[in-house]
Amino acid sequence: MLFPKLERIARHAAENVLMEYQQLIASHIILTPEERFLELMELNKELFLRAPQKHIASYLGISPETLCRIKRKIYTNYKRQ
C-alpha cells in the first residue's frame, strides 16, 4: 500500500458515514415522526433556521403539512406548561 495513513483515514470516514446512515434508517423504523422531529431539534437547532421546511420534512420522511402539524402540536404543548 502506497499511502497507509490516507487509506486508514478514508476507511474511518467511510465507516462514520455508514454508521450515520444506519442510525437514520433505524430512527425511521423505530421512532414516530414527532420523535424524529424532536431528536433532530435536539441535535441541530440551527438547521431549522437555515433549511427550508420542505427539506426538513423530506429528511424526516414526512410531508411539509405533517411537519407543520407536529410543530404546532409541540408549540401548543410547550405553551401550556
C-alpha positions, 0 to 999 in steps of 0.5 A, spaced: 500 500 500 502 506 497 499 511 502 497 507 509 495 513 513 490 516 507 487 509 506 486 508 514 483 515 514 478 514 508 476 507 511 474 511 518 470 516 514 467 511 510 465 507 516 462 514 520 458 515 514 455 508 514 454 508 521 450 515 520 446 512 515 444 506 519 442 510 525 437 514 520 434 508 517 433 505 524 430 512 527 425 511 521 423 504 523 423 505 530 421 512 532 414 516 530 415 522 526 414 527 532 420 523 535 424 524 529 422 531 529 424 532 536 431 528 536 433 532 530 431 539 534 435 536 539 441 535 535 441 541 530 437 547 532 440 551 527 438 547 521 431 549 522 433 556 521 437 555 515 433 549 511 427 550 508 421 546 511 420 542 505 427 539 506 426 538 513 420 534 512 423 530 506 429 528 511 424 526 516 420 522 511 414 526 512 410 531 508 411 539 509 403 539 512 405 533 517 411 537 519 407 543 520 402 539 524 407 536 529 410 543 530 404 546 532 402 540 536 409 541 540 408 549 540 401 548 543 404 543 548 410 547 550 405 553 551 401 550 556 406 548 561 
